[in-house]
Amino acid sequence: MKKQQGRSTPNLLAMAIATIAWGTQHAPAYAQTAGAQADGIQEVIVTAQRTAAPESRTPVAMSVLTAADLDRTGADQPGDLAARLPDTYLENSYDGLRITIRGVSNADVTEKGDPSAAFMVDGVYVARPQSQNATLYDVDRVEVLRGPQGTLYGRNTTAGVVNVITRAPVNRFEGNVHTAFGNWGERQAGAMINVPVNDALALRAAATWNEHDSYLTNGSNTPRGLGLDRADRAARLSAKLALSDKAALLVRYEASRDNSNNDSTVPDSNFYDGIATGNPTWNGDSTDRRLTYRFNPPNTRFEQGYSRKKASSLTAELNWDLGPATLSWLGAHRSFDHDYLYNFYYRVAPTFALGVRQPFTGSYTQDSHELRLATNGAGPLSAQGGVYWFRERARDTYYFRDLQAVHLPPYYVFGNDPVEARSKAVFGQATYRLADGLRATAGARYTEDDKSRTGTIGYQRAATYDAATDLRELNAGSISTDKTTWRLGLDYDLAPATLVYGSIATGYKAGGFNDGCAAGDNKGGIGCPAATALPASSLTYRPETVRAYEAGVKTRFWDRRASLNVAVFHYDYRNLQLSNEVVVGGRPRYETTNAGAASIRGLEADGQVLATSADRFTYALTLLDAHYVDYMPDGVHSWAGVKLDRTPARTLALGWEHSVRVAGGLLAGGVGTRASASYLLGVPQAGLKYRVPGHTESDLHLGWEPDGARWRVLARVRNLENEVRPMTISSSGLAVPTAPRTADVRFDYRF
């Protein structure tokens, strides 16, 4: 009965919203849509180039989502953002956030892996994908930069950057509370208060609490509760202190807890037939069947899964105006603890799968510091430069049970302590005005990375190691890499409201190491015998690099009531890092290899039109060709010409927002849809190509705010089509489904 209610409620709500939204076409001229202003499209100030500038004057392909955008669509997690972003996928997978920008992604979310797109909060790099699935609350904006950002943002930005910027304290008293309820048992609450203590100090506190039930149905006749649910809470305290009229210090402390269940996958056969033949085909099942977990393992009995995350962060930002230049320091300490039990569907043969239980416990800390000096003033030269230092230390223990059928012991144990990553860099970038409206930019960054791991692989009869009966192998590696990345660009004011630009930029992602050890290595009294050692070519993998060519135009026209952003790009990728589960010597391992080369080229066009004071239209079109040029994943079969994952040839997003005066208040509604051509999810080592068919995904929202009132109510429906697709598919057959249709009603009160 609960599941039936979850699926029927949004049908009624969607019909009601659609009827009201489409029935208010003749709005009075004084009605204002979100973003409409008397003088045209509202300008957004961004920090994409590490200094404040209008988005329309920033020569970088980027998208900006404001707090109002997030509220209207109900996007309160990173995975909710992608529908509004060209050529971008952010997916809350069971093992962490997966970011794909223009076809570039990374699947290694283990303690040794690095992303291809940097995820940042207030300019601070967040290393672990499992801690990136955080709730978005009291956010000012989200900036998404597409393309390599190696000069100003550094390593692991070959795909781009996602920077979540939270609200800072301000010199006025304000506050708000909100709550929301929806189908699937959704319940949310949040609050914020900002207090100016005196002329020099302002404080801001914000908190959030979120829960919803599982989207999955357990069809295995067992009492186990399944994942795709949510249970998180977080709080942030910020303080802004004016040290003088020239210097200010901003400090933020945040703590969060997340007890969601990450048992959130289904077998790939929920979506595809013909997997055993090596040619998966879309099976056309209903959404209910796709979200039903029916696998009963032949070798074990699954336990109740869980995931417990605890995170905290302390950041400090100092800005000191020295007159000719501003000195900035950004320092941060983050900690993250994660314990979970996951139940795997693990295909060991084309027609046979085992159940595998995986308990995990891990602890991670990271520290970073950046010191930057940027020029002030309106002279012909503007420049910035600085130094950067980063360190992450991790330790974890996890084991796989129930693999006796493949001749492994009852407990196949990985223990790592420590895993360390260190990075340091020096960077600089300068822009010079060559003539009126014409500017040239040059920048470079030199980065050194050191990564190491000391650990073991145990073959044990029980969870605790017994030297008398159990065996251990060394699991250790280290690698040092360095790279100079650079950027050259030109931009020109073709007209007062039109900017054209072009750039050549390079990006770099550090190399790394796989599970195993080098012959003769010895750590902690545990050696690496030649019989089990890996050759150097298999133990380590090379850095990933890219050279990107891009040209674009940003323009506003029709009295600044319409905008158009166009970017064309071509990437030359080398040593693209791809990760999968593999079997080495009969033992499962997680391996990253380098694809020889990949080519990516495309076009992006997006913008908005304020058709009337009551109507706003948005649009985004992408054309993309991203494929392997040189890649033989098994050493025999070539994947040259095969498309990269999540690279549809075409996507089109359209949106309409409309407002009208009703019953002494403002009624504002909107509808948006994104149509995507088909794309692939590949498992190269197994030779599998899962094609996700072309599809649309639409949402609706409707809000009402009485005149002069401090409250408003907002109703939202997401995924009107109620269709689900696999977000990710692992080499063992685990598929993470997208969310079904969801709907909620939110109430806000401000004071």
C-alpha positions in Angstrom: 0.0 0.0 0.0 2.8 2.4 0.8 4.4 1.9 -2.6 1.1 2.4 -4.4 0.6 5.7 -2.6 4.1 6.8 -3.6 3.3 6.2 -7.2 -0.2 7.7 -7.4 0.2 10.9 -5.4 2.4 12.7 -7.9 0.0 11.9 -10.8 -2.7 14.1 -9.1 -0.2 16.8 -8.1 1.3 16.9 -11.6 -2.2 17.3 -13.2 -3.1 20.1 -10.7 0.2 22.0 -11.3 0.0 21.6 -15.1 -3.7 22.9 -15.1 -2.8 26.0 -13.1 0.5 26.7 -14.9 -0.9 26.4 -18.4 -4.1 28.3 -17.5 -2.4 31.5 -16.6 -1.2 32.6 -20.0 -2.6 36.1 -19.9 -0.6 37.6 -17.0 -0.7 41.3 -16.3 2.4 43.2 -17.5 3.6 44.0 -14.0 4.0 40.3 -13.0 7.7 39.4 -12.7 9.2 36.0 -13.3 12.2 34.8 -11.4 15.2 36.5 -12.9 13.3 39.2 -14.8 14.3 42.8 -14.0 13.2 46.1 -15.4 16.6 46.5 -17.1 16.8 42.9 -18.5 18.5 39.7 -17.4 19.9 39.9 -13.9 23.7 39.7 -13.9 25.4 37.0 -11.7 28.8 37.7 -10.2 31.0 34.6 -10.3 34.5 33.7 -9.1 35.3 31.3 -11.9 38.7 33.0 -12.5 39.3 33.3 -8.7 38.3 37.0 -8.8 34.8 38.4 -8.8 33.4 39.2 -12.3 30.1 39.1 -14.1 29.4 35.7 -15.6 28.7 37.3 -19.0 32.2 38.8 -19.0 34.0 35.7 -18.0 35.8 34.0 -20.9 35.1 30.4 -19.8 32.3 27.9 -20.7 30.3 27.7 -17.5 26.9 27.4 -15.9 25.7 29.1 -12.8 22.8 27.8 -10.6 21.5 30.3 -8.1 19.8 29.6 -4.8 16.5 30.4 -6.5 17.2 27.9 -9.2 17.9 25.2 -6.7 14.7 26.0 -4.7 12.4 26.0 -7.7 13.6 22.5 -8.9 14.1 21.0 -5.5 17.8 20.4 -6.2 19.3 19.9 -2.7 22.0 17.2 -3.6 24.8 17.4 -6.3 23.1 14.6 -8.2 20.0 16.8 -8.7 21.9 19.4 -10.7 22.7 17.8 -14.0 19.3 18.3 -15.7 20.1 22.1 -15.9 23.7 21.7 -17.1 24.9 21.2 -20.7 27.2 18.2 -21.3 27.3 17.4 -17.5 26.2 14.4 -15.4 26.4 14.4 -11.6 25.2 11.0 -10.3 24.8 10.0 -6.6 26.0 6.4 -7.1 26.1 3.9 -4.2 29.9 4.4 -3.9 30.1 8.2 -4.2 29.4 11.1 -6.6 30.3 10.4 -10.2 31.0 13.6 -12.3 31.1 13.5 -16.1 31.7 16.6 -18.1 31.9 16.5 -21.9 32.4 12.8 -21.7 35.3 12.8 -19.2 34.8 10.9 -15.9 36.4 8.6 -13.4 35.1 5.4 -11.8 37.9 4.8 -9.2 36.2 5.9 -6.0 38.6 3.9 -3.8 41.0 5.5 -1.3 43.7 5.6 -4.0 41.5 7.1 -6.8 41.2 10.7 -8.1 38.4 12.3 -9.9 38.7 13.9 -13.4 36.5 16.9 -12.3 37.2 18.7 -9.0 34.3 19.0 -6.6 34.8 22.0 -4.3 32.9 23.7 -1.5 33.8 27.4 -1.1 36.9 26.9 -3.2 38.2 24.0 -1.1 38.8 20.7 -2.9 36.9 17.7 -1.5 38.8 14.6 -2.2 36.5 11.7 -1.4 33.5 11.1 -3.7 31.7 9.5 -0.8 31.7 12.8 1.0 30.7 14.8 -2.0 27.1 13.4 -1.9 26.4 16.1 0.7 23.2 18.1 1.1 23.1 21.6 -0.5 21.7 24.1 2.0 22.0 27.8 2.5 23.8 28.0 -0.9 24.5 31.2 -2.7 25.3 29.6 -6.1 26.9 26.6 -7.8 29.4 27.3 -10.5 30.2 24.5 -13.0 33.2 25.1 -15.3 33.5 22.9 -18.3 36.9 22.1 -19.7 40.3 21.8 -18.1 41.1 24.3 -15.4 44.6 23.3 -14.7 46.1 26.8 -14.2 44.0 28.3 -11.5 42.4 25.1 -10.0 45.2 22.6 -10.5 45.3 18.8 -10.6 42.3 16.6 -11.2 40.4 19.2 -13.3 40.9 17.7 -16.7 37.1 17.6 -17.1 36.2 20.8 -15.2 35.2 22.1 -11.8 32.0 22.0 -9.7 32.2 24.7 -7.0 29.5 25.0 -4.4 29.5 28.4 -2.8 27.6 28.8 0.5 26.2 32.1 1.8 28.5 34.2 4.0 27.4 36.3 7.0 26.1 39.8 6.1 25.6 42.9 8.1 21.8 42.6 8.7 19.5 40.5 10.8 17.7 37.9 8.8 16.5 34.3 9.1 14.2 31.7 7.6 12.8 28.3 8.3 11.4 25.8 5.8 9.8 22.4 5.8 8.8 20.0 3.0 6.7 16.8 2.6 6.3 14.6 -0.4 5.8 11.1 -1.7 8.1 8.2 -0.9 7.9 9.5 2.7 9.9 12.6 2.0 10.3 15.0 4.9 12.6 17.9 5.2 13.3 20.8 7.5 15.8 23.6 7.6 16.6 26.9 9.2 19.0 29.8 9.0 19.7 32.9 11.1 22.1 35.7 10.4 23.1 38.1 13.3 25.3 41.2 13.0 27.0 41.3 16.4 28.5 44.7 15.8 30.0 46.7 13.0 33.0 44.3 12.7 31.4 40.9 13.3 28.5 39.0 11.8 27.5 35.4 12.5 25.4 33.0 10.4 24.1 29.6 11.3 22.2 27.1 9.1 21.0 23.6 9.5 19.1 21.0 7.5 17.4 17.6 8.1 16.3 15.3 5.2 14.7 11.8 5.0 12.8 9.7 2.5 12.0 6.1 2.1 13.5 3.6 -0.3 12.6 3.9 -4.0 13.3 0.1 -4.4 10.9 -2.8 -3.7 12.3 -6.0 -2.2 11.1 -8.8 -4.4 13.4 -11.4 -3.0 11.1 -12.6 -0.2 13.5 -11.5 2.5 13.0 -8.9 5.2 16.0 -6.8 4.1 15.4 -3.1 3.7 16.9 -1.6 0.5 18.6 1.6 -0.3 18.1 4.7 -2.5 16.7 6.1 0.7 17.9 9.2 2.6 18.6 10.1 6.2 21.0 13.0 6.6 21.5 16.1 8.8 24.0 18.9 8.7 24.8 22.3 10.3 27.1 25.1 9.5 28.3 28.1 11.6 30.0 31.0 9.8 31.7 34.1 11.2 32.9 37.1 9.2 35.2 39.5 11.1 36.4 42.9 9.8 40.0 43.1 11.1 40.3 46.6 9.7 38.8 48.6 6.8 41.3 46.7 4.5 41.2 43.1 5.9 38.5 40.6 6.7 38.5 37.0 7.9 35.7 34.5 7.1 35.6 31.2 9.1 33.2 28.3 8.5 32.7 25.2 10.5 30.4 22.4 9.3 29.4 19.0 10.7 27.2 16.4 9.1 25.8 12.9 9.6 24.4 10.6 7.0 22.8 7.3 7.8 21.4 6.5 4.4 21.4 2.9 3.2 23.7 2.4 0.2 22.2 -1.0 -0.8 20.8 0.9 -3.7 21.7 -1.2 -6.8 19.8 -3.8 -8.9 21.2 -6.4 -11.3 21.8 -5.0 -14.8 19.3 -7.6 -16.0 16.6 -5.3 -14.6 17.3 -3.1 -17.6 18.9 -5.4 -20.2 18.5 -8.8 -21.9 21.2 -10.7 -23.7 24.0 -9.9 -21.3 25.3 -13.4 -21.3 25.8 -13.2 -25.1 27.9 -10.1 -24.7 25.3 -7.9 -26.5 23.0 -6.3 -23.9 19.7 -5.0 -25.3 17.2 -2.7 -23.6 14.3 -4.8 -22.2 11.5 -2.3 -22.0 10.4 -3.3 -18.5 8.1 -1.0 -16.5 9.5 1.3 -13.8 8.0 -0.8 -11.1 9.9 -3.9 -12.3 13.1 -2.0 -12.8 13.0 -0.9 -9.2 12.3 -4.4 -7.9 15.2 -6.3 -6.5 14.6 -10.0 -7.1 18.1 -11.6 -6.7 18.5 -14.3 -4.1 22.1 -15.4 -4.0 22.7 -19.2 -4.3 25.7 -19.1 -1.9 24.8 -16.9 1.0 22.0 -15.0 2.8 22.3 -11.2 2.6 22.3 -9.1 5.7 20.7 -5.7 6.4 22.8 -3.1 4.7 23.7 0.3 6.1 25.9 3.3 5.6 27.0 5.6 8.3 28.9 8.8 7.4 30.3 11.4 9.7 32.0 14.5 8.3 33.3 17.8 9.5 35.2 20.7 8.0 36.9 23.9 9.2 37.8 26.6 6.6 39.3 30.0 7.0 39.6 32.7 4.3 41.6 35.9 4.9 41.5 38.8 2.4 43.8 41.7 2.9 43.7 44.7 0.6 47.3 46.0 0.3 46.4 48.8 -2.2 48.0 47.7 -5.4 47.1 44.0 -4.7 45.0 41.8 -2.5 46.6 39.0 -0.5 44.3 36.0 0.1 44.8 32.9 2.1 42.5 29.9 2.1 43.1 27.1 4.6 41.0 24.0 5.3 40.9 20.9 7.4 38.3 18.2 6.6 37.6 14.8 8.2 35.4 12.0 7.0 34.6 8.6 8.6 32.6 6.0 6.8 31.3 2.6 7.9 29.0 0.5 5.8 27.8 -3.0 4.9 27.0 -3.6 1.3 25.4 -6.6 -0.4 26.8 -7.2 -3.9 25.3 -8.9 -6.9 28.6 -10.3 -8.3 28.5 -11.9 -11.8 31.3 -14.5 -12.0 30.2 -16.1 -15.3 27.9 -14.9 -18.1 25.0 -16.8 -16.7 25.9 -17.1 -13.0 26.1 -14.6 -10.1 27.1 -14.8 -6.5 26.1 -12.8 -3.5 28.9 -11.0 -1.7 28.8 -9.2 1.6 31.2 -6.3 2.1 31.7 -4.6 5.5 33.9 -1.5 5.3 35.3 1.0 7.8 37.4 4.0 6.8 38.8 7.3 8.1 40.1 10.2 6.0 41.6 13.5 6.8 42.7 16.3 4.4 44.4 19.6 4.8 45.0 22.3 2.2 46.4 25.8 2.1 46.5 28.3 -0.8 48.2 31.7 -0.7 47.4 34.0 -3.6 48.2 37.6 -4.6 46.0 39.4 -7.1 46.4 42.9 -8.5 43.8 45.6 -7.9 42.9 48.5 -10.1 41.7 49.1 -13.6 45.1 49.3 -15.4 46.0 47.4 -18.5 47.5 44.5 -16.6 45.8 42.3 -14.1 47.6 39.3 -12.6 47.4 36.7 -9.9 49.8 34.1 -8.6 50.4 31.9 -5.6 51.3 28.6 -4.0 49.2 25.6 -3.1 49.7 22.7 -0.7 47.5 19.6 -0.1 47.7 16.5 2.0 45.3 13.6 2.4 45.7 10.6 4.7 43.4 7.6 4.8 43.1 4.3 6.5 40.5 1.6 5.8 39.7 -2.0 6.2 37.2 -3.9 4.1 36.6 -7.5 3.3 34.5 -9.6 0.9 32.7 -12.6 2.2 31.1 -15.6 0.3 33.6 -16.0 -2.5 34.4 -19.6 -1.7 32.8 -20.7 -4.9 35.7 -19.0 -6.8 38.3 -20.7 -4.5 38.8 -17.8 -2.2 38.7 -18.1 1.7 35.6 -17.0 3.7 37.2 -13.6 4.3 39.1 -11.8 1.5 40.4 -8.8 3.4 42.0 -5.5 2.3 43.6 -3.4 5.0 45.3 -0.1 4.2 47.2 2.1 6.7 48.2 4.6 5.6 47.2 5.8 2.1 48.7 9.2 1.5 48.5 11.8 -1.2 50.5 15.0 -1.2 50.4 17.8 -3.8 52.1 21.1 -4.0 52.0 23.7 -6.8 53.0 27.2 -7.8 50.8 29.1 -10.3 50.3 32.4 -12.0 48.1 34.0 -14.6 48.1 37.4 -16.2 45.7 39.3 -18.5 47.0 42.3 -20.5 44.8 44.8 -22.4 46.3 44.9 -25.9 43.9 47.5 -27.2 40.4 48.8 -26.4 38.3 45.8 -25.8 41.1 43.3 -26.7 42.8 41.3 -23.9 45.4 38.4 -23.9 45.7 35.9 -21.1 48.6 33.6 -20.2 48.9 31.3 -17.2 50.9 28.3 -16.0 51.0 26.0 -13.0 53.6 23.5 -11.9 52.4 20.6 -9.8 54.1 17.8 -8.0 52.2 14.8 -6.7 53.3 12.0 -4.4 51.0 9.1 -3.6 51.7 6.0 -1.5 49.9 3.1 0.1 51.0 0.6 2.7 48.5 -2.3 3.1 47.8 -6.0 2.9 45.5 -8.5 1.2 44.5 -11.2 3.6 43.1 -14.7 3.0 41.4 -15.4 6.3 39.1 -17.9 8.0 37.6 -15.1 10.1 37.3 -11.4 10.2 40.3 -11.2 12.6 43.7 -12.3 11.2 45.2 -15.4 12.7 48.9 -15.9 11.8 48.7 -19.6 12.4 46.0 -20.3 9.8 45.8 -17.2 7.5 47.9 -15.7 4.7 48.7 -12.2 3.9 50.2 -10.5 0.8 51.7 -7.1 0.6 49.4 -4.5 -1.1 51.6 -1.4 -1.5 52.6 1.1 -4.1 54.0 4.6 -4.6 54.3 7.0 -7.4 55.5 10.5 -8.0 54.4 12.6 -10.9 54.7 16.2 -11.9 53.4 18.4 -14.7 53.3 22.0 -15.9 49.9 22.9 -17.2 49.3 26.2 -19.1 46.6 28.3 -20.6 46.7 30.9 -23.4 43.6 33.0 -24.3 42.3 36.0 -26.2 39.0 37.7 -25.5 37.4 40.7 -27.3 34.4 43.0 -26.6 32.8 42.7 -30.0 30.0 45.0 -28.7 29.1 46.4 -25.3 27.1 43.3 -24.5 29.0 40.7 -26.6 32.2 38.9 -25.6 34.1 36.6 -27.9 36.9 34.4 -26.7 39.3 31.7 -27.6 41.7 29.6 -25.6 44.2 26.7 -25.6 44.5 25.0 -22.2 46.1 21.8 -20.8 45.0 19.6 -17.9 46.7 17.0 -15.8 45.5 14.2 -13.5 48.1 12.4 -11.4 49.1 8.9 -12.1 48.5 6.1 -9.5 48.8 2.5 -8.6 46.6 -0.6 -8.5 46.1 -3.4 -6.0 49.2 -5.6 -5.7 52.9 -5.1 -5.1 56.3 -5.0 -6.8 58.6 -8.0 -6.6 61.1 -7.7 -3.7 59.2 -5.0 -1.9 58.9 -5.4 1.9 56.9 -3.4 4.4 56.2 -4.2 8.0 57.8 -7.6 7.7 55.4 -8.6 4.8 57.2 -9.3 1.6 56.1 -9.5 -2.1 57.2 -12.8 -3.6 57.8 -12.9 -7.3 55.0 -15.5 -7.7 52.3 -12.9 -6.7 54.0 -9.7 -7.7 52.7 -7.5 -10.5 54.9 -6.1 -13.3 55.5 -2.4 -13.1 53.3 -1.9 -16.2 50.3 -3.3 -14.3 51.0 -2.0 -10.9 51.1 1.7 -11.9 49.3 3.8 -14.4 50.3 7.0 -16.1 49.0 10.6 -15.6 46.0 11.6 -17.7 46.6 14.7 -19.8 44.5 16.8 -22.2 45.0 19.7 -24.6 41.8 21.6 -25.2 41.0 24.1 -27.9 37.9 26.3 -27.3 36.2 29.3 -28.8 33.0 31.0 -27.7 30.7 33.9 -27.6 28.6 35.4 -24.8 26.1 38.0 -25.8 23.0 39.8 -24.6 20.6 41.4 -27.0 17.0 42.6 -27.4 17.6 45.3 -24.8 19.3 42.7 -22.6 16.1 40.7 -22.4 17.8 37.7 -24.2 21.1 35.9 -23.9 23.1 33.4 -25.9 26.2 31.6 -24.9 27.9 29.4 -27.5 31.1 27.3 -27.1 32.8 25.0 -29.6 35.6 22.8 -28.4 38.1 20.0 -29.4 40.0 17.9 -26.9 43.1 15.8 -27.5 43.2 13.3 -24.6 46.2 11.1 -23.8 46.3 8.2 -21.3 42.7 8.6 -20.3 42.3 6.7 -16.9 39.6 4.0 -16.9 38.8 1.8 -13.9 37.0 -1.6 -13.5 36.9 -4.6 -11.4 39.1 -7.4 -12.8 40.3 -10.8 -11.9 44.1 -11.2 -11.5 45.4 -14.7 -10.8 41.9 -15.8 -9.9 41.5 -12.9 -7.4 39.2 -9.9 -7.8 41.0 -6.6 -7.9 40.1 -3.0 -8.8 42.3 -1.9 -11.7 42.9 1.4 -13.5 44.4 1.4 -17.0 45.2 4.0 -19.5 43.3 4.3 -22.7 45.8 5.3 -25.4 43.9 8.3 -26.8 40.4 9.8 -27.0 39.0 12.6 -29.1 36.2 14.9 -27.9 34.6 17.7 -29.9 31.3 19.5 -29.6 29.1 22.5 -29.5 27.1 24.0 -26.6 24.5 26.8 -26.9 22.4 28.0 -24.0 20.6 31.1 -22.8 17.3 32.7 -21.8 14.7 35.0 -23.2 12.5 37.4 -21.1 9.6 37.3 -23.5 7.5 39.5 -21.3 7.7 40.8 -17.7 5.8 37.6 -16.8 7.4 35.0 -19.0 11.0 33.6 -19.1 12.2 30.9 -21.5 15.4 29.0 -21.1 17.2 26.7 -23.6 20.3 24.6 -24.0 21.5 22.6 -27.0 24.6 20.4 -27.1 26.2 18.4 -29.9 28.9 16.0 -28.9 31.3 13.5 -30.5 33.5 11.8 -27.9 35.1 8.5 -28.8 38.2 6.4 -28.2 41.0 6.8 -30.8 43.4 4.2 -29.5 42.2 1.7 -26.9 42.5 -2.1 -26.5 41.1 -2.9 -23.1 41.9 -6.7 -23.2 44.9 -6.4 -25.5 43.0 -8.1 -28.4 39.8 -6.2 -29.2 40.0 -2.5 -30.3 37.6 0.0 -29.0 38.7 2.7 -31.4 35.7 4.6 -32.5 33.5 3.5 -29.6 31.8 6.3 -27.8 32.8 7.4 -24.3 30.4 6.9 -21.5 27.5 9.4 -21.2 28.1 11.2 -24.4 24.8 11.5 -26.3 25.2 13.0 -29.7 22.5 15.6 -29.0 20.6 17.0 -26.0 18.0 19.7 -25.9 16.7 21.4 -22.7 13.8 23.8 -22.7 12.1 25.6 -19.9 9.3 28.1 -19.4 8.4 30.1 -16.3 5.3 32.2 -16.0 3.8 34.4 -13.2 0.5 36.0 -12.6 -1.3 38.0 -9.9 -3.8 35.9 -8.1 -5.8 36.4 -4.9 -3.6 39.2 -3.6 -0.3 37.4 -4.3 2.1 36.2 -7.0 1.6 32.8 -8.5 4.6 31.6 -10.4 5.0 28.3 -12.2 7.3 26.6 -14.6 7.9 23.5 -16.7 11.2 22.2 -18.0 12.3 19.2 -20.0 15.6 17.7 -21.2 15.6 15.4 -24.3 18.7 13.3 -24.8 19.8 11.0 -27.6 21.0 7.5 -26.7 24.4 7.0 -25.1 26.6 4.1 -23.9 27.7 2.8 -20.5 30.7 0.6 -21.2 32.5 -2.2 -19.4 35.6 -2.4 -21.7 37.3 -5.3 -19.9 34.2 -7.5 -20.4 33.5 -6.2 -23.9 30.0 -5.0 -22.8 28.3 -1.9 -24.3 25.1 -1.0 -22.5 23.1 1.5 -24.7 20.8 3.8 -22.8 17.9 4.7 -25.2 17.0 8.3 -26.0 14.7 9.8 -23.5 13.1 12.9 -22.0 13.0 14.0 -18.3 10.7 16.8 -17.3 9.8 18.7 -14.1 7.2 21.2 -12.9 7.0 23.7 -10.1 4.4 26.1 -8.9 4.7 28.7 -6.1 2.5 31.3 -4.4 3.5 34.2 -2.2 1.0 36.6 -0.8 1.7 40.3 -1.1 3.7 41.7 1.8 3.8 38.3 3.5 6.8 36.6 5.0 5.8 33.1 3.8 5.4 31.2 0.6 4.5 27.8 -0.6 6.1 25.8 -3.4 5.0 22.5 -5.1 7.5 20.6 -7.2 7.3 17.4 -9.4 10.5 15.8 -10.9 10.7 13.2 -13.6 7.1 13.6 -14.8 7.6 10.6 -17.2 8.3 8.3 -14.2 11.0 6.5 -16.2 14.3 5.2 -14.7 17.6 4.4 -16.3 20.9 3.0 -15.0 23.2 5.8 -13.8 26.2 3.5 -13.6 26.9 -0.2 -14.3 29.9 -2.0 -12.8 31.8 -4.9 -14.3 30.1 -7.3 -11.9 26.6 -6.3 -13.0 25.6 -3.7 -10.4 23.3 -1.1 -11.9 22.3 2.1 -10.0 18.9 3.3 -11.1 17.9 6.9 -11.3 15.1 8.2 -9.2 11.4 7.7 -10.2 8.8 10.4 -10.2 9.0 12.4 -7.0 6.8 15.3 -5.7 6.8 17.5 -2.7 5.3 20.7 -1.2 7.6 23.1 0.6 6.7 25.9 3.0 9.1 28.8 3.7 8.9 31.5 6.3 11.4 34.3 6.5 12.0 36.9 9.3 
